[in-house]
């Protein structure tokens, strides 16, 4: 099932190109409204999801980098062991892998993750995220869907 790694590479390229463009063309915290409820807003995330541990003093950079690296290796091994019938698992894991590596590159290169997708309603903003985060989330949702789908078919 390693043939699905093209999806990881696609996510990684799209993620890195978008982050490089944002960094080169926007100032930190600059916001460009796109449609009501969505803006492109340049931000740095020094923590993990929802800025978890973002103010921990710097050690979290290497902790999250090591965690992402270890998880990426585990995902590669997992994908390699999948059967041909486990296509949704391969897609899910490939999306997660591409996103994890995209954010890992940011952590190592910059010490933070570049975020820019800003979804909001009136004054209530969802935490700003990026393409890598989106791929990880979609991959996780696909995995949950598959786990419930198999649970229903087993009964």
Steps between C-alpha positions, in 0.01 A plus 500: 500500500804726473353616168287745702807690617453728196218651707742575785739664255215705346386623844859577597568702183170691519557571868858622461430712190206669672705571814793638299260726308337625820836567664635685193191710429340579834604657828450309822136540618398664172151389400338495157122446498395247235131440566283564808623256764837430337824696478863430423677606821874445546587356842772296668411204720774401745290222649289215370132489406306802629837652609537236773823571694578801279638694795701213652837670458641333188549135600172413327658568156725196526245293690238545227763453228612169654139394548410581138809319373426190706134497400596545132725195515221303668253607232738393222534155660122482543436593136750239383314229691154585365318261271381605154142501628584766762498790257325750729754426774782563254344830390436606862852419612654665192312823572610493864859424400518788251360741757727378778810539284385844381475629857820315597692691231370829642599410856853406400554786252330787685431389856127546443225395261368750247120523518275711280148358456269703723138388538269709715146603579455865595775547763544130585805354326593134465875460563690591182627192315672394175479242222702244699254530790210460256652183351556354848140578596352354180718190541383456860134544399543236227652263757209554738253447218672178403508373858124557535435354154687179590331482839157508329596237241639267767169480687 
